[in-house]
């Protein structure tokens, strides 16, 4: 339930995970460090490492009798970092696959969770959509647990669109 995150299906899989981790991980770690100094870096690492396990619990339960089931990749933990950044900066622009128009992070997050849910039910590929979903949910609420005031900031930033 832990070491799978350090293996990847191919170089593209590894690259995408590490690119997303680099893009959003720096932002989240620096923000955590601003809030909690050195404890922020420890908290960031704790988020990432616990997300490896938390994001796969659903699949472990679902496939506990399927001895042929396997999973690789850090996608669940990376999703946790991504969603921590969405909570902190809901209006940041997220660009998808070289599309030149940025999507506000909170909208991207909603679409990402809906897509992950849909694809998890379809089961037509070898992607850990459940890990993406639960990693994202975990990253959002993990950060909220340590800084409850973020929920107000999150909705205030979103509601400013309508002013």
N, C-alpha and C positions, 0 to 999 in steps of 0.2 A: 504493500500500500504506500510505499515511500520511494523505493528505488526506481520505480517505473518512470518517474518524472525526469530522471537523468539519462534516459534513453529516448531516441527519436527514430521515426520510421525512415527518414532520409534527410539529406542536407537541407532541402527546402523547408521541411517541417521544423528542423532545428533553427534555421535562419529566421523564419517568421516568428517563432516563439521568442527568440532572443532579441529580435528587432523591436517587438512590442514591449518586451520587458525593459529594454534600454530606453525607449521613447517615454514610457509612462512610469517606469521604476525610478528614474532619476527625479522626476517631478514629485512623486509620492515620498520618496526617501528624504528629499530636501525639505519638503513641507513638514514631514514628521520631525525632522531635526530642528526646524524653526520652532515648532511647538514644544518639543520635549528634549531638545539638545541631544546628548549621546543616547538617552533612552529611546529617542526617535529611531535611530539606526537599528537598535536592538528590536524595537517593536516592528519595524519594517521587515527585518529578517524573520521574526516570529510569524508575522502575517504570511509571508511567502512559504515558509516551511510547513506551517499548519494547514495552509490552503492545499498543499499537495495531498494531504490525507483527507481533509474535509471534502474536497471537490470530487473525490472518487467513492465516497461512502455509498452513494446511490447506486453506482454500478456494481460495487462489491455485493450489496444486498440483492440487486437484480440478477446477477450472474453467479451467485454463490454455488449453485449446483452445476454450472457449466465449466468444466475443467479445461476446456479448450479456449475459453475467453482470455484475451490478454489486452493490455493497454500500455501505451508508451506516450511519453511527452509531458511537457510542463504546462500544457495549455490551461488546466484548471487553476494552477497557481498564478499564471500570467493573467488570466481573467480576473482573479482576485485583485491584483495590482491595478489593472485597468479600471475596475469598478470602484476601487478606493479613489482613484483620480477623478472619476465621474462624480462621485459624491462631493469631493473637495472643489472641483472646478466644473460644474455642470454646463457652463456655457462655452468651454473651450471647444475649438473646432477639431473634429476628427476627420481625417481624409482617408478614403478607402480606395485601394488599388489604383492609384494615380488619377483618380477623379479630381479635377481641380476645384471642386466646390466642397467646402468643409461642412460637416453636419454637427450641430450642437451636441455635445457629449451626452446629455441626458436623453436626447432623441435616439442617438446611436445605441445607447444602453438599452432602451426599451425595445428597439428593433432587434438587437442582438439577442436578448432574452427570448423574444417571440420566435425568432429564427431557430435558436437552439432548441426550444421546446418542440417546434414543428419537426425539425430534422431528427430529433431524438425519437419521436413517435414513428417517423417514416422508416428509420433504420435502413437506409439505402447506401450508406457509405461507411468507411472505417474511421470516422471522426468521433471523438468523445464529446458529443454535444451535451450530455448530462454533466460532464466535468466542466465544460465551459459555463453552463448555466449555474451550477452550484458554486463554482469558484467565484463567479461574478457576484452572486448573492452574498456569499461569505465575505468577500472583500469590502463590499458596501457596508454591511452591518458590523464587521470587525472594526472598521474605522469609526463608525458611528458610536460604537460601544465606548471608545476611548475619548471621543469628542462629541458629546451629545448635541452641542450647540450647532453642529454642522447641518442638522436637519432643517433648522430655521433658515440658515444661510442658503442652503440648497434650494428651498422653495422660493425664497425672496429673489434669488438670481433668476429663476425660471419665470416668476410672475412679472419681472421687469420687462419681459418681451411684450406684454400687453399694455404697458404704459406709453 
